[in-house]
Amino acid sequence: MFSKGLVKRDNIKARLISLVYGEYFTDALRNTITIVLPFALLFFYHQPNMAIGVGVGALLISLTDAPGNRANKFKSAIISIVSFFFTALIIALSLGNHWFTAGSILVLSFVFSMLAIFGSRLALTGTMAIILAIFTLGLHPVDPLLFSWYIFLGGCWYYLISLIQIVIWPYRSLHQAIFECITTTSMFLKSKARCYDPEVPLDECYSETIALHIKVNEKQELVRNLLLSDKAAMKPTNERGQQLLRTAVSVIDLYEQVTAIHYDYADVRKALDKTGALNLIIELIEILSEELEVLSGIFLRPKKILPSQRFLKFEHAKTELLKIANTEAGTNSQILQKIVRNMEDITLHIQVIKGDQPMSAIHPDLSWNDIVYEDFLSPQLFKLSSLKQHFSFSSAIFKFSLRLALLCFFAYLITLIFPFGKYSYWLLLTIVIVAKPRFGLTWKRNIERLSGTFIGAVIGIVLLLLIKQVVVLLIISAFMLLGFFTFNRIRYSISVLFITSMVILCLSIYDGHTDHIITERILYTIAGCIIAFLAAFLFPLWETKGLKSLISNILEANSNYLLKVKAELWGTQVGITESKLARKNGYIQLAKFSEALQYMHLEPKSKQVDLQGIYAVQILSYRINSIIASLSLSAKQNIQQDSGILLASEALNNLEYCVQHSDGLSLNKLNEVVHSAKIEEEHAGEGTVQHQLNLLLALSLELKMYFV
């Protein structure tokens, strides 16, 4: 086995590169300086009201600044600044009348939540505008117009810095997205190594790879949306943009190659158990995984990659594996030869991404003009023609917006009826942050919010007891703000820890009464979490309700993917755009189905469905998708199988049968289907196209049994 010390050093190095050079930390540093600098200067020049207004405006508007290209960020800047100004003005003007304030909160919460119909970027702007409304309640400005002007200035100041940064470094977010895409692909590849470890249950392996598939798909979508929506980068005359396009295509194609490493792992384990080959296969996969992880670092810190010992170790392990393949006979030799070829193909993809090999090494006949890139962008969620359907109880966005608006309305009334302390607005703040459309996500956010708040409160108390110098506490608060921004998009519970500590330190310095601040922070956090959790039963969005539709979608996507690959296998010309779109849709639908199952087990409704049967359908769908990906690669290598056309047609018929009968699937009690390993073991030629077709037919038939 290759050196574990080498792996450990590379892992530590990759993590440090990710932290120091990654977008999360550099954005956090930018945000912290942008907020703290004007805040400190205005306080120094005895302008506390302006300092608070500008600081709050810059702080909240910074959280609307999601990763994007220049056009996206400019649109976000305009919409966010205007929304913030009028939100602050409306709430500040309404403060003289409680009912007017309550009505304003109700309407604004609903309207801004409905912005989700325009996509995630505007949904984020809407959420932060609601939070600004709540902050305005707490600050209770004396001069509404002047306060709104301060908020406006804070927003303009922040986005001025952000837009200057994106003009100077236009591809920062894209580099980060490619880095994360390669990193998650590396993790996915490493999880494949566990499939060859007889000590690891196969169900556990499938669960892990499916969970990682969700992450990889999310990163791939981000790469597509950042790059393909950037008109400047997509111009043929933009050399840097075209280079990033080729890299993105290579990275996504690499995942297809990794996905295609799919065999009858139970059969492979049994066949190779006594040969010593399994450890060598694991070693080869882990070497490639580590190479990918190191390679990802160049997209955060461009530099020439120095030669390493990994590929020497790879060649040594490959030679040993080929020796075993030559001594083995029949099926075992075929398995090992196919595995080695797959490893070599992955190596070639890595070399293309590094620039050591040209793109033509993977796609010799590819013409970049043949691909219609616009088709790969995520479809717009909103169309004017569909506006009416979003204002009905059949719309998930409408149901959540109405729930959140009513929550904010009644929470505000609670703070009026039961006034307790100066920071009652924290109740509304907790509700807006914790409440999510999905029940499972609301529960998860509750746990993260509560744990982060308690730990952060303890840290804040300890710091106040140990440190008495105000300047030192303010410096620590600035670092706490930096920690909040660093982890806000990647680890919510840690970000809550930092922001809670910062709030306790700053308010204790500004207002005193530390015991009151801590008590109210914890009390209102607990109350807000409880209310948000209970409100999830109001206009609920249960995963089980949409489960049949998700199952139908993944079945249909796999069916369409197989239809395209079947045509390619037997020499029919299929457009590269159509082929890649079918692959993309298959990955997306599998990720959506799997993500829903992750949250479904947290629901009380999950007890009413046959989870074991649904998970079996998920694993079968994943395995079928992987086999189709493997067949797709065989088609690209011009490996035709005229004799297998009947097998592919039968498998396709089985999938279409499942699609047609998915509406009648009983989620409460699925058919009892016993997986037969014999069907897979009887077919000789493991790893060949013929065997893959046989396995595809067997799995599709097994899947069909759930829908009979």
N, C-alpha and C positions, 0 to 999 in steps of 0.2 A: 504493500500500500504506500501511496506517496506521503511525503512528510506532513504530519499534522501541524508541525510548527510553521511550515510555509503557509498552510491554510489559515492558521490563526493570525499570523502577521498580516496577511492580505485582507482578512476580514476586518481587523482593527483599522488598517490603513484605509480601506474602502469606506468604513463608517465615519472616520475622521474627515475624509474628503467630502462625503455627503453632508456632514454637519457644517464644516467651515465654508465650503464653496457652494453648497446647495442653495436653492432659491429661498427655502424656508428661513434659513438663518440670515441671509443677506437682506431679504425683504423685512425680516424682523428688526434688523439693525437700522435699516432705512426708516421704518415706521417709528421706532423708538426715538431716533434723533429728530425726525420731523415733528414729533409731538412734544418731546421734552424741551427742545430748543426754544420755540416761541413761548411756551408756557413759562419757562424759567426767566426769560428776558422780560416778559410782561410783568411778572411778579416783582422782578428786580426794579422795574421802573414804576412800581406802585399802581399797576392796573389789574387788580385781582379779578374783577368781573370779566374783563376782556380776555384775560389769561384762561379762565375757566371756559368761557364760550368758545374761543378758538381751539383750546385743547380738546374739549369734548367733540367739536366738529371734526377735527383732524383724526381723533381716536376712532370715532364711529365710522367715518367715511373710509378710513383705511381698511376696514373689514369688508367693504364692498369691492375691493380691488382684487378680484380673482385672477388667476393666470390667464393670459390672453395676448393677442397681438395688438399692434398699434390701433387699428380701427376699433376693436372691441373695447379697449381701455378708454379711448376717447369718448365713445358712446356712453360707457359707464360713468365717466366723469361728468358729462353734461346732465344725464338723467339723475344721478345721485345728488349732485350739488343743488339742482332745482328742487328735487323732492325734499331734501333736508331743510332748505330755506322755508318752504311753505309749511312743512310739518311743524317746525319749531314755532313759526308765526301763528298758525292756527291754534295749537295747544296753549301757547303763552297767552294769546288773546282770550281764550276760553276759561282761564283760571279763576276769573271773578265769579263764575257761576258753575256750581258742581254738576248740574244736569247738562249744561252745555259742554262741560269737559267730558263727562261720561259719554255723551252722544258723539263727540269728536273722536274719542278713543275707539268707540264701536265702529264708526264709519271708516276711519283711517286704517284700523287693523284689518278690516275686511278687504278694503280696496288694495292695500299693499300686499296682502297675502295672495290676492288674485293675480298679482303680477307673475306668479309662477307659470301662468299659461304662455308667457313669452319665453320661458326657458330659465335655466338655473341662475344665470348671471343677474337677470332682473329680479328673480325671486330673492336673491341675496340682498339686493338693494332694498327691496320691500321690507325684509326682516329687519334690516338695520334702521330703516326709517321708523318702524314701530318702536324699536328700542330707543331711538332719539326722542320720540314722543314721551316715553316713560321717563327718560332722563330729564326732560323739560318739566315734567310733573314734580320731580324731586328737587330740581334747582329753583323752581318757582321764580322766574326772572321778573324783575320789577318793570323793566322796559321791554315789551315784546319785540318791537321792531329792531331795537339795538341788539338784543340777544340773538335774533335771527340773523342779523348782519354779521355778528361774530361767528356764528355757525357757518355762514356762507364763506367768510374769509378763511376759516379753518379748513373747509372742504377744498377751496381753491388752492390754498397753500399746499395741502397734501398732494392733490392731483397734479399740480405744477411739477413737483419733484418727481412723482411717479412717471409722468409723461416724458420728462426730460430723460429719465433713466431708460425708458423703452425706446426712445429715439436713438440714444447712444448704443444700447445693447438690445436690438430688436428681437433677438432669438433666445433670450434668457429662459423664458418659460418653456420654449420648445426643447432646448437642451436638457432642462430638468425633466421634462416629460419623457424624452428618449432615454435618459439615465434611469428613470424609474421603470420604464418599460423593459429595458435590458435586465435590470436588477430582479424584477419579478419573474421574468422569463428564466433567469438563472435559478431562482428559488423553485420554480416549477420543474426545471430539469433535475435539480437535486432531489426533489420529491420522487421523481421517476426511479432514482437509484434504489429507493426503499422497496419498490415493487419486486426487486430481485433478491431481497433479503428474506429468507424463509422464516425468520423470527418475527417479522411484522405481518399482522393480519391484512389480507388484501382489501377488506372493507375499509380498514383504516387508511390504507394507501389511496383508495379511490376518493374517500372523503377529503383527504388532504389535497389531492390534485384538483378536485373540483373547486374547493375553496380558493386555491391559488389561481384557478382559471378565471374566477370572478375578478380578482385583482388585475390579472394580466389584461383581460378584456377592458376594464376601466381605464388602464393606462394607454392601451392602444387607441381607444376612443378619444382620449385627450390629445394624443399625438395627431390623430386625423383632424380633429376640430381646430387645433392651433395652427397647423400647417396649411390645410386645404382651404381654410377660410381667409388666409392671408393672401390677398390678391397680388401684393408686391412680391412676396416670396415665390409665388407660383408662376411668375412671368418667366418665359424661356430664357430671357436675357439676364435674369438674376442668377449668377453663377452659384452664390452661396445658398440661395433658396433651392436650386436644383440639386445641389449636393446633399442638402438635408432631406430632400424628397427621396433621393436614392437610398439614403441611410434608413429612413423610416420604412420604405418598402422592404429593405433587407431585414430589418428587425422584425417586422410583422411576418414575413415569410419564414424567418428563423423559427418563430413559434409554431408555424404549421409543421415544420420539420421535426421539432421536438414533440409535438402532439402525436405525430405519426409513429413514434417509437411505442407502438402498442402491440402487445402479444397476449397469448393466453398465459398469463403470468403463473397461474397454478401449474399448468402443464410444463412451462419452461423451468420453473423451480424444481419440479419433480425430475425432469429429464436431465438437468445439468447439475443436480445436487452433489453427485459424487465426482464430478470432473474437475472441480476447483475453478471453473469458469465464472461462477456467480460473483465471487469477490473481485475478479478482474473487471467484470462488466460494471460493477459498482464503482470501482476505482476510475475507470474511463469516464463515466458520467460525472463523477464528482470533480475530476480534473477540468472537464469542459465547463462545468458550472462555475468553478472558481475563476477560470479564464474569462468567462462572461462578466463576472462580478468586477474583476479588475478592469476589464475593457470599458465598462459603463462609466468609470471615473473620468475618462477623457472628455466626456460631454459636459462635465462640470469644470474641469481644469485642463484645457487643451494642452497637450504635450505629446512628444514622441514616446511611444511605448517601447521600453527597453526589452531586449530579449530575456526570456525567463526559462526556467527549467521545466515548466509545466508540460510543454509540448514534447520535450525529450522524454519525460516520464510517460506521457501519453503514448508515444511511439513504442516505448519499451513494453508497456502493458498491452498495447495492441498486438505486438509481435508475439508475446506470450499467449494471447488469446487465439491468434491464428495458428499457433503450434498445436493448441488443444483441438481447434477445428479440424486440422489436418489429420490428427490421430483418431478423431471421432468419425463415426460412419453415419450415413443416411440423414435422418431428420436433425440430429444434434448438430451436425456439421452445417446444415442449411441455416439453422437458427443462428449459429455463431457468425456465419458469413454475412447474413442479413444485418445483424446487430453492428458488426464492424462497418459495413457500408453506411448504415445510418449515422454512426459516429463520424465517419469521414465527411459525410454531407454536412453535418452540423459544424465540423471544423472549417469547411469551405465557406459556410455562411459567416462564421466569425471572422475569417480572413477578409471577406468582402467588406464587412462592417469596419474592420481596422484599416482597410485601404490597401491591403497586401495583394488582393486579387481584384480584377475588374468585375463590374456587375454582370458582364456577359458570361462569366464563369458559371453563374447560376441560371441566368435567363439568356441563352445565346441568341434566341430569335425574338426577344422582346423589343418592341418599338414603343417608346414612352408616349407617343402620340396615339397609340391604340387604347390607352386607358382614359376613361372619362372620370376624372378625379372628383368632380362635383357630386357624382352619385354616391360617393363614400362619406359625405358629410351627414351628420345626424339630421333627420328631418325636423323641420320647424314644428314645435308643438302647437303653434297658434296660426290660425288662418281666419280672416274676417268672416268667411262663410260658415265657420264652425263656432262663432262667438256665442250663439244661442245655446249650444249644447253644454257650454261651460257654466251656464247659470241654471243648473238643474241638479237634483240629488244623485243623478247618475255620474256626475263629475266628481272625482276624488278631490280635485283642487277646490271646488266649490264647497264641498262638505267640510274640508279642513279649515278653509277660510272662515266659514260661518262659525265653526267650533271655536277657533282662536279669537274671533271678534267677541263672541259671547263670553268667553273666558276672561278676556281683558276687561270687558264691561262690568261683569259681576265682581271680579277681583278688585276693581277700583271702588265699587260700592262697599265692599267689605272693609277696605281701608278707611272709608268715611264713617261707617257704622262702628267699627272697632279700631279707633285710632290708637296706635301703639308706637311711640318713638318718632324719630325724625326720618327714618329710612323705610317707610312703608312701601315706597315704590319698588323696593327689591322684590316684593311679592309678585308684581306684574312682570318684572324683569326675568325672574326665574321661570315663570310660566311661559313667556315667549321663547326663551332659550331652550327649555326642556320639551315643550309640546311639539310633537312631530306627527305627520300624517299616519305613519305606521305605528301600531300598538307596540310591536317589538322594539322599534327604534326609540319610542318614548320611554319604555322601560329601561333600555340600555342607557339612554341619556340621563335618566333619573339616577341610576347607580353611579355614573361617572360624576355627575354634578354633586351629589351628596358626599361621595368619597373625597373628591377634590376640595370641597368646601371645608370639611372637617380637618383634613390634613393641613390645608392652607391656613386655617384659623390657629391651629396649634403652632405652626411655624411662626406666624405673625406674633402670637403671644410670647413665644420664647425670645424672639428678636427684640421685642419691646422691653422684656425683663432684663436682657443682657446688655442692650445698647441704649445709652441715654443721649448720645450726641445726635442732634437733629440732622446735621449735614450728612453724617454717615447713614442714617436711616433713609434719607432722601436718595442717596446714591444706591443703596440696596433696593429701594423702590423702583428706580430706573432699570436695574438689572432684572427685577421681577417682571416689569413690563416687557422687557426683551424676551424673557422666558415664556411669557404668555403668547406673544406673537410667534415665537419659534415653534411652539407645539400646538397652536390653535387649529391648524389644518391637519395635523397628523396624530395627535394624542390629546383628546379633549380633556380628559381627567387631569392630566398634568398641567394643561393651560389654566384650568380652574384653580388648581393649587396655587399657581403663581399669581393670578389676578386677585384671589382672595387675600393672600398675604400682602399684596401691594395696596389693596383697598384699606385693609386694617391699619397698615403703617401710615398711609397718607392721611386718612381721616383722623387718626389718633393725633397726628402732628397738627393738623389744621383745626380740629374741633375739640380735641380732648375726649374724655369720657370713653376710654377704651372698652370698659366692661359693657357699656350700652351698645357700642358698635358691634362687638363680637356677638353679643346676645341676639341682637336684631338680625345680623347676617345669617346666623345659624337658624334662628326661628323662622324667618321669612323664606329661607331656602327650603327647609323641611316642608313648610306649609305650601309653597309653590309647587314642589315636586309632587306632593300628595294630590293637590287640586288638578295638576296637569295629568297625572296618572288616572284619576277617577274620570276626568273629562274625556279620556280616550274612548270611553264607552258611549259618549254622545256623538252621534253620526260616525260610528266606528268604520274603520277601513281594515277589514279582516283579510289576511293573506288567503285564507281558505276560500273566500268568495271568488277570487280571481284565479284559483289554482287550475281549474279545468281549462281556462283560456290559455294559461301559460303552458300547460301540458300540450294542448293542441298546437300552440305556436312552435314549440321545440320539435314536435313530430313533423310538422309541415316544413320547417326549416331544414331538418335532416333529409326529408323526402326530396326537397328541391335541390339540395346539395348533392345527393346521390344521383339524381336525374342528370345533372350537369356532368358529374364525374363519369357516369356510365357512358354518356355520349363521347367524352374524351377518350375513354379506354378503348373504344372501338372505332377510333379514327375520325369521328365527326368533329368538325371545327366548331368550337364554342368560344365566343368572344372572351378575351381575358377579363374584361370588366364584369361580364356576367358570372364568370367562374369565381372571381375574387369576392364579388358581392354575395354570392351564395355561401361562400366560406364565412364571410363576415357575419351574415345573418344567422348562420348556424351557431357561431361562437356567442353572439349577443343573446340569442334566445335561450341558450343553455345557461348563460350567466344570470339572466333575469329569473329563470326558473329556480336556479340554485340559490340565488340571493333571497328569494321569497321563502324558500324552505329554511334558510338560516334564521329568519325572524319568526316563522310560523310556530316553531316549537316553544316560543315564549308566550304564545297566545293561549288563553283559556279555551278557545275554540279548537285548538289543536288536539285536545282530548277526544274530539268527536270524529276525527278522521283516522284512517289507517296509515300512520306515519311509516311503518315498516314497508308497506306495499308501495307507498309514494317514493320512498328512498330507493327502492328497487327499480322503479321506473326511471328515476334520475340517473342511477348508475348505468343502466342499460342504454339510456339515451346518450350518456357521455361516451360509453364504449363504442357505440355505433358511430358517433360523430368522429371519434379518433380513427376508426377503421376507414371511414370515408376519406378522411384527410390523408391517410396512408395510401389509399387507392389513387387519390388525386396526384400524389407525387409520382406514383408508378406511371400514371398517364402522361405526366410531363416528361418522363424518361422514355416515352414511346414504347412502353411495355404493354402490348395488346393481348387480350384474352378472349378471342372469339368464342371459345368453348364455354366461357363462363357467363355469356350474356343471359342465359336462362336463370342462373343463380342471382345475378343482379336484378333481373326483372322480378323474380319472385320476392326478393328482399324489398324491392320498391313497392310491390303490391301489398306486402305485409304492413309497411309503414303507412301507406295510403289508407289501408283498412283501419289502422289505429286512429288516423286523423278523422275519418268519417264517423267513428264510434266514440270519439273522445267526450262528446257531450253526454253520452249515456253512462260514463264511468261513475261508479259508485265510490265516492271518496271515503265513505264510512267503513266500507268493507270491500277491499279489492279482491279479485280472484286469487286463490292460493296457487302460486306457480312455483314449482321446485326447479331450481337451476340444475341442469344436467351437464356435468363436466365431461361425461362420456361423449356427448355430441362433438365437443371440441377436440377431445383426444383422439377420436377415430380418424380425423382428417390428417393425412400425411403432408409433408412439405411445409412445416411451420415457417411463417414469414414470407412465403411466396404469394403472388397475387391470387393464385387459385385457392390457397388456404385462407387468405383474407376474405375472399368471396364466400367460401364455405362458412367461416365464422360469422360473417355479416348476416348470412341467411339464418344461421342458428339463433343468433341474438335477436334478430327481427321477429323470428317465429316465437321466441320466448316472450318478447315484448307484446306481441299480438295476443297472447294468452290472457293478458290483463284486461283486454278490451272485448273479449268474446262474450 
